[in-house]
């Protein structure tokens, strides 16, 4: 009995050992096949790093402002009897825009002129009497004061009449008319906006660390979305002596000639302050940079034992121009850098290059035509 049990155990152990050995053999064979199998290369686009000379510049965003701009308002109450301008028209200094009803002031002027004539006659008589010692000096002083008051009252009425004619304070282009014929204007009511835009300003800000590079007279280049194919030239005119307490940025104003009035107040602008220094930089398409919280990097295509692999490089990036970006450290001219498909890569990943369709790589890109 015991012998049978022992034989049964021996047979069972032999069967289990055989099964275990066979499974171990299968697993080892699978591991060997997996180790021998190479991953399929990731499809990427590439570009060759190029060395260029870039003029140093400080980039910012700003707003176009008019050389002079004002909302013309009424200084006095009155009903509009004449509108002498059209919306959008050009005007010169002193051109009449609106005339208000002057009937009351005209009648008041006649009354005061009559009072002034009487005061002048009384003053002449008082002087004659004073020369003959017929009246006192006080009588003469009163007559002179009355005449002076009458003359001042006339000037006051004339000033009120002048304010009934609202005129352009300077040359420029008018905006949209905000009044109508017969409308009653209160003091301070808007009539029309007036902008002098033959010359405009680009107002922008830069961080405090750039102050040492700034000075009046530096050239600037301004781009606006309305005219993507054109850059407007100007110069730095003024630098605010005080920084913003919240952002620690300094406000700068650049002046630009605008004879064709293409630039309009309120336009969003991209401003580049051109510095006299130039530097050699390695230029890549902006899509080549892999940004991350712990640093920026690129993947460089390197051939290793006949296999093209992606090698990760940490880089220091500089300014950008259009689709391009300057790399200050980490890439050498002539190296091939991955510009598309980086999300599929790890350091050492095999890659295959397909540059049939490549990312944009222009310093002055243009919007796609619809």
Secondary structure, DSSP 8 states (H G I E B T S, - for coil): -HHHHHHHHHHHHHHHHHHHHHHHHHHHHHHHHHHH-----EEEEEEE-EEEEEEEEEEEEEEEEEEEEEEEE-SS-EEEEEE---TT-EE-TT-EEEEE--HHHHHHHHHHHHHHHHHHHHHHHHHHHHHTT-S-HHHHHHHHHHHHHHHHHHHHHHHHHHHTEEE-SSSEEE------TT-EE-TT-EEEEEEEEEEEEEEEEEEGGGGGG--TT-EEEEE-GGGTT--EEEEEEEE-SS--TTT-EEEEEEEEE-TT--S-TT-EEEEEEEEEEEEEEEEEEGGG-B--TT-EEEEEEEEETTEEEEEEEEEEEEEEETTEEEEEES--TT-EEEEE-GGG--TT-BEEE--SS-----TT------
